[in-house]
């Protein structure tokens, strides 16, 4: 029955296979457009900053070298984090969460909701899950035909369930989840620093251009000489003050400042919001709807203290916090939780935290759920 249901979802009579394949590839190509837009903007910003500002405009050799070194460090870390976020290896949910054929047939043949709930409860009794639906039943995905692990959700764009799903980000063409959340945070942080650096270093030249533009307007109104002759004189003056880049280079610098300002504002708000989520150990989805436990909804159900929440994402080694390598704690299935007696037997104790932090990495075959 499961196979027949899946076949009904996949195709319908008379539907052209070629058209379906063409639509699939067109959709895949379309999803890369936001990424290509970001890459295009970064490529242009490299030309505007390195060529037009540092090489053609800045005269001091020491200042030029300092700007170039700092710029390339930020650019490398930004692109590295962006690459890891896009191409992170998002592992599938293991088969032990998927309903076998016999259990699926029982679930589909159950006549009442209570009967379906009982079947799911019996199947999930040995699985390490503590969250429930609003009605108190086991969280189940009928599209992936599996019991959802804690904090996992189905992504309609990726067409799969994803561990600790935060959201699907079109700017990285990937889900932000357990496997790449650290990379995503570093991507936002380095992108913000990249924009702020370009803004701060382009600002003096933007101010100089603005003052010259005001002086030109004032002189244009007061001058008695011909408009064509005076315009040429002012443009020559501006080109001389901005180096050999001339008027075209001047506009690249000005546009770089405004584009960096625009992205810095949006990135600053987004990065600040995700810092708040990390400090409270929530995903974007959990911020909108608190996870449901047997005792009810609890928006702080997975929060174990701000610093420990931070280490859950970035790891225990400060040397690796700023580097886009995977250091997140856990396996993506089991998470420490707040309990009613956490004051007397705290999950935040150093011994218990270190035990959980040293848990095996995802899908390495040595993870044990008995530790918690």
ABEGO torsion letter per residue (X at the ends): XAAAAAAAAABBBGBBAAAAAAAAAAAAAAAAAAAAAAAAAAAAAAAAAAAAAAAAABABAAAAAAAAAAAAAAAAAAAAAAAAAAABBBBBBBAAABBBAAAAAAAAABABAAAAAAAAAAAAAABBBABBBAAGBBBBBAAAGBBBBBGBBBBAAAGBBBBGBABBBAAAGBBBBAAAAAAAAAAAAAAAAAAAAAAAAAAAAAAAAAAAAAAAAAAAAABABBAAAAAAAAAAAAAAAAEAAEAAAAAAAAAAAAAAAAAAAAAAAAAAAAAAAAAAGBBAAAAABBBBBAAEBBAAAABAEAAAAAAAAAEABAAAAABBBBABBEAGABBBBBBAAAAABBAABAAAAAAAAABBBBGAGABBAAAX
